[in-house]
Amino acid sequence: MFIKVVRERGQSLVVTIPIELANHLKIVQEQKVKLYQISNEWLMMNLFFAE
């Protein structure tokens, strides 16, 4: 299992994961998750956390 985490400016967290793994994740609406498909096998999740 490969997960790449990149901390961006502000409270943004970007996680790149295989789609087969993402299919098992429960996306919580309150986390303001944005999903981007970057290939047939990979998704990019952009998570914004309110502090």
Beta strands, then each sheet from edge to edge (+ up, - down):
strand 1: 4-7
strand 2: 12-18
strand 3: 34-37
strand 4: 42-48
sheet 1: 1+ 2- 4+ 3-
end
